[in-house]
Amino acid sequence: MIYTFGVDGKPRPKGSLKCLGGRSHNMVESVESSKPWKLHMIRTIRHTFGIEPVRQGVKVVGWTRGGSPWEPWAGAVDVQCTFRFLPEYSTDVRKAGQVLPSYDTPWPIADEVGDTDKLCRNLGDALEQSGLIANDRNIVRWAAMKRWCREGEAPGAWVQVSTL
């Protein structure tokens, strides 16, 4: 089975967790926009494939798809993805309209774009938490790339998940 979908928006990497301290060792993402991007991917996957969580209180206890019981894929999967980014432009009045030097490269390697592996980690979490796959450890192969958007193309991600 092959699941193909797109997610519009600015791809964000899964940040490292940082401890805020205290008795409960409160952990938060170091990249603030990481969680909103993951939640957006989860909503998009669920909407695209008609997957709905079955809840008892706040806990997810199962899944439905089109009103029928659904089991997330529990076998091995191959994930191919392309993350698309828009170059960022200067807001400095003297350089308005100029691409920032860190974005003026053939490939998106600016610090703000993030590491490919961390973009994949966030996607893997979304694939699991959306109910499409049972566990992100089932991803046995990744083929991922980052690139700039082509003319008229929106930023986001194109994803293909193939069951093996």
Number of C-alpha atoms within 10 A of each C-alpha: 9 11 14 16 14 17 21 17 16 17 24 26 25 27 20 13 12 13 13 11 9 7 6 8 10 11 12 14 14 13 16 13 15 19 18 11 23 25 16 15 26 22 17 18 23 20 12 14 16 12 23 21 17 15 11 9 7 7 9 13 10 15 19 16 15 10 10 10 12 17 15 18 16 14 14 17 22 16 22 17 21 18 27 24 23 17 20 15 16 13 12 9 7 8 11 11 12 14 15 16 12 15 20 15 13 8 13 23 16 15 9 13 21 18 18 17 14 16 24 23 17 21 25 22 19 25 24 18 23 25 25 23 24 17 18 19 14 18 19 12 12 15 12 16 17 20 15 18 16 11 6 6 12 16 20 21 22 16 19 17 20 16 17 12
